[in-house]
Amino acid sequence: MRENKKKDGKILSVLYVTLSVLLMVGPKSIFAVCKVEEKPMKCYWSTQAILALTVILLVIAVLFFIADSAQTKTMLSVVTITTAAMVILIPAKLIGGCGKMTMACRSLTFPAFYVIGIVFILSAIAEMIFVQKEKAQIAGQESDDESR
């Protein structure tokens, strides 16, 4: 069972690193944000803020890779959910983007941020559920051992 826990942590770490790299590189290439002209627009500042959040998400990915305890994994999941919620809220409400829905930031970049943020949130929730089930199984096995 211990090997599966390590493997799950590695899979989650790889997923988080992949999603973080998409958040980092995407606005400059794959789902490019609006071009900066004379002065940066709101969408530029949204992507800069998300770049800072990406650093946090990368640190979380490394910590998941080395995390052993259920409590640590649960806390990392909570931090992931909070950070990923910010990835969604920054372009949606906090900073925003260009006014026209046809601009690159509103039609391509921000929807990509929303999808990536949701994947982070869902994977963190799934990890929390998995950790709780695993904890319950271990507690059940321990009580079976004590009753014998």
Order of alpha helices (4+ residues) and beta strands (2+ residues): alpha-alpha-alpha-alpha
